[in-house]
């Protein structure tokens, strides 16, 4: 049974070459080659909803991959908390806070440092395969260690600020033997009382 036309009176589907409507019994003088209005309206509504949904998804994806997504990442609480604690040179850091953050950095950096040590050892081995593997591992290990090195330097700068010194004082830490005295100084010497040129007293 082929159905391709619709009754002009009741809108029921008609069999091909039929002369009477099987639903209302009306005589068919001519047939309309289009679907009922209600069906057309339903199809148009579905198409419109689909188009609207597609546009919304496209707009949200575009925002997430441009400034909007970057701004949300910057406003992320974990990202902001980590940045304020370890990756800033502004402000001061008292002895206890410096010690606690330094210990946390030490334990978090153990795996990257161990990986870098293994890579160096493999590069010095006599096996060509070990040399190549060590060379491949050394780059990611350095990339993992670098953030901890930067964070440690920034902690030392803020500790120098607490003592009333410029952050450039940390360059003393690169001088052999004298660096030991410097690290003992920033670890045990109390900071200046009250506000100084680098910010308020962290103990107040």
C-alpha positions, 0 to 999 in steps of 0.5 A: 500500500503506497501512501503519498497524498492526504485528504483535503477535508480531514487530513488523513493519508490516502492510498495511491489512486484512491477515489474516496477517503478511507477515513471520512468517506469524502469523494476525492476530486483532487488531492493535496501533495502536502502534509497536514498543517499540524504535522508541518508545524511540529517538524518546523518546531523541532528544527527550530529547537535543534538549531537553537540548541546547536547555537547555544552549544557552539557559543558555550564551547567558544567561550570556554576555549577563549577568554571566558575559559581562561578567566574561569581557570584563573579564578579557580580556588585551587589555582589561586591558593597555590599561586598566593602561597608559592608563586608570588614575590609580594609580601612577607613570610615569617619563619614558621610559614617559611619552614612549613612551606619549604617542607611541603615543597621538599616532599612534593618534589621528591619524585621529580628529583628522583626521576631526574637522578635516574635519568642522569645515571642512565645517561652515564651508563655504558649501555647505548639503550640506557643513554638514549632512554636517559636522554629522553627522560631528562627533559620531562624530569627537568620540566617537573623539577623547575616549578619547585625550584621557582617556588623555593626561590620565591619563598626565599624572596618573601622571607628576605622581605620579612627580614627587611631585605631586598629579594636580591639577597638570595643571590648569596645562596649561590656562594659556596659555604656562605650559602649555609650561613645565609639559609640558617639566617633566613630560617631562624632570624625573626622578621622585623616587627610591625610593617616594613617597606614590603608589607604588613607584619605576617604575625599581626 
